[in-house]
Amino acid sequence: MKTMIFAAGLGTRLKPMTDTMPKALVPVGGRPLLQILLEKLARHGCTEVVINVHHFADMIEEWCASHHTGVSIRFSDERAELLETGGGIRHAMPLLSGERFLIHNVDILSNADLARFYAEGEGKAATLLVSERKTQRYLLFDESMRLVGWINEATGQVKSPYPDLQPDKCRRYAFSGIHQIDPVLFPRFEGWPAKFSIIDFYLSICRDVPVYGHLQEGFRLMDVGKLDTLAQAEVFLEEIEAL
């Protein structure tokens, strides 16, 4: 199993810590976020990892070189320009060709069974791990859990390739920052700008190519996005690793 880790972000919500280090190396419970994720991926059968780097890229590369992680690591260099999620995947395509692969945000802690989630994607072009957590922005799915749209409940904005979509009749789930994609979709990146959101990409293709959501029973996650959540993240990590 191969995984791409999104670690290139500026981590602006974690300032001032990220004025001197990348978000990926922000510690939770004495371990950097990147280490926590790499250790989990190794436990779930991942053998190859591609990490995109931009903000303090050298620090991430040096940390990986000096730590045994149990997985083979390569880097997708975005030092010249931060490419967002869709652009980041496209830039890393030469490192991701061949087999279906996971994508995981470095700042997401969860109790997800990644091996089981990967198995769920067999034969599918793209699968998104979703949760029932409360948010303002939701992915919209039909009864078969096929992606049909997106909604911002705060503004009422809806994105969908279906002009007559009725959001109130859809299943609403929050995106977890964990998904998987088959390289069969790579040709569909043609024509997109250098920077683009992978969610916008999924929404653009979901009418023609099935993109599915997957919900695991008891799924819990935490986005380590702000300084005031670090203490909560430490408690959360202890809880999910004790299971």
Secondary structure, 3 states (H helix, E strand, C coil): CEEEEECCCCCHHHCCHHHCCCHHHCEECCEEHHHHHHHHHHHCCCCEEEEEECCCHHHHHHHHHHCCCCCEEEEEECCCCCCHHHHHHHHCHHHHCCCCEEEEECCEEECCCHHHHHHHCCCCCEEEEEECCCCCEEEEECCCCEEEEEEECCCCEEECCCCCCCHHHCEEEEEEEEEEECHHHHHHHCCCCCCCCHHHHHHHHCCCCCEEEEECCCCCEEECCCHHHHHHHHHHHHHHHCC
